[in-house]
Amino acid sequence: MDIVSHMFDRWGSAVARRHWIVLVAALLAAVISGSYGIGVGSNDG
């Protein structure tokens, strides 16, 4: 379990250092997936 704990600790530190990049990437993914979902739903011919 110590290896898993260390892995999450390093991952958390990396995300904390780059929190603005992570935030922008998450928002961009949400906007893209939302617009894709709207586009797919409106294509009923």
N, C-alpha and C positions, 0 to 999 in steps of 0.2 A: 504493500500500500504506500510505502514511502516514495516509490518512483512515481506513482500516480499523483500524489500530493505535490511533489516537486514539479511535475509537468504542468499542473494547473497553476501553480505559483508563478512559474515562468510565463505561462500564457497570460495570466492576469496582469503581470507587470508589463508585458509587451502591449496589451490593450490599453492600459493606463497611460503609458508613454505616448501612444498614438491615438488618444481618445477622439480628437477632432476628425482624423481620417476615418476612424471606425464609424463615427456618427454620420458623417457625410455619405459613406458607402452604404450604410443601412438605410438612410433616407432615400438615396438614389435607387436602391433595389426596391424599396416599397413603392416609389413613384412609377418605376418601370413595370413592376408586376401589376400594379393597379391599372395602369393604362392598357396593358396587355389584356387584362381580364375584362375591362370595359370594351375593348375592341373585339374580343372573341365573342362576348355576349351579344353585341349588336349586329353580328353577321348572320341574321336569320333569313335573309334573302327575300 
